[in-house]
């Protein structure tokens, strides 16, 4: 979620330690931010000082995205503060 706007849904299907694997279904808010996740998914190669990674992640972090669990008893996670979320097409990896 980004505020009250649904960015997409994650449907967990497995674990590849330390990440949870999920299928991603875009929501109404995806169009405005999908390109930021695509930039992170395409990041590869050496990044000795982390500058390239930081340049890609900061705009994502600034979106203040929140993972809202289907089970309302769990605490929502702030993306890139409490957890890491990588979306590449219809596949996602969540680590927290």
Wavefront OBJ file of the C-alpha trace (Angstrom):
o trace
v 0.000 0.000 0.000
v 1.035 3.557 -0.638
v -1.225 5.535 1.635
v -4.721 4.352 0.718
v -3.718 3.137 -2.751
v -3.187 -0.555 -3.439
v 0.137 -0.970 -5.235
v -0.198 -4.734 -5.581
v -0.628 -8.045 -3.836
v 1.894 -10.688 -2.838
v 0.978 -14.359 -2.736
v 3.663 -16.389 -0.964
v 4.576 -19.715 -2.546
v 7.943 -20.663 -1.073
v 11.125 -19.820 0.774
v 14.667 -19.368 -0.491
v 16.440 -18.462 2.740
v 16.586 -15.703 3.770
v 13.794 -14.590 1.403
v 10.126 -15.425 1.123
v 9.112 -16.004 -2.500
v 5.834 -14.608 -3.796
v 3.878 -14.040 -6.949
v 3.117 -10.367 -7.503
v -0.160 -9.014 -8.875
v -0.077 -5.284 -9.654
v -2.783 -3.005 -8.327
v -3.999 0.466 -9.317
v -0.958 2.191 -7.793
v 1.629 0.125 -9.682
v 1.742 2.243 -12.837
v 3.341 5.163 -11.054
v 6.103 3.191 -9.339
v 6.712 0.013 -11.345
v 9.659 1.546 -13.174
v 11.465 2.074 -9.848
v 11.225 -1.630 -9.022
v 12.303 -2.470 -12.589
v 15.427 -0.343 -12.112
v 16.319 -2.275 -8.973
v 15.622 -5.632 -10.642
v 17.960 -4.731 -13.503
v 20.801 -3.676 -11.192
v 23.659 -6.141 -11.516
v 27.402 -6.333 -11.379
v 29.886 -5.012 -8.858
v 28.928 -2.069 -6.677
v 31.896 -1.780 -4.298
v 30.771 1.327 -2.452
v 27.033 0.670 -2.784
v 26.429 3.948 -4.636
v 24.508 2.332 -7.512
v 22.323 0.342 -5.138
v 21.663 3.390 -2.989
v 20.728 5.483 -6.037
v 18.107 2.900 -7.001
v 16.780 2.178 -3.511
v 16.370 5.712 -2.154
v 13.484 6.647 -4.490
v 11.777 3.361 -3.529
v 12.305 4.015 0.174
v 10.924 7.523 -0.180
v 7.586 6.104 -1.394
v 6.766 4.988 2.163
v 5.252 1.705 0.996
v 3.680 -0.545 3.616
v 2.989 -4.280 3.502
v -0.421 -4.805 5.055
v -0.969 -8.432 6.079
v -4.206 -10.198 5.191
v -4.255 -11.329 8.831
v -5.042 -8.119 10.701
v -3.377 -9.495 13.846
v 0.088 -8.988 12.355
v 1.890 -5.653 12.323
v 2.256 -3.933 8.925
v 5.850 -3.708 7.653
v 7.335 -0.524 6.244
v 9.089 -1.466 3.005
v 12.820 -0.656 3.003
v 12.660 0.191 6.715
v 11.410 -3.047 8.347
v 11.876 -5.285 5.319
v 13.331 -5.534 1.841
v 11.059 -6.151 -1.147
v 12.324 -6.880 -4.633
v 9.817 -7.204 -7.470
v 10.882 -8.455 -10.877
v 7.940 -8.809 -13.229
v 5.440 -11.123 -11.541
v 7.947 -12.531 -9.034
v 8.807 -10.991 -5.677
v 11.258 -11.647 -2.858
v 10.572 -10.416 0.656
v 13.132 -10.395 3.432
v 12.543 -9.198 6.977
l 1 2 3 4 5 6 7 8 9 10 11 12 13 14 15 16 17 18 19 20 21 22 23 24 25 26 27 28 29 30 31 32 33 34 35 36 37 38 39 40 41 42 43 44 45 46 47 48 49 50 51 52 53 54 55 56 57 58 59 60 61 62 63 64 65 66 67 68 69 70 71 72 73 74 75 76 77 78 79 80 81 82 83 84 85 86 87 88 89 90 91 92 93 94 95 96
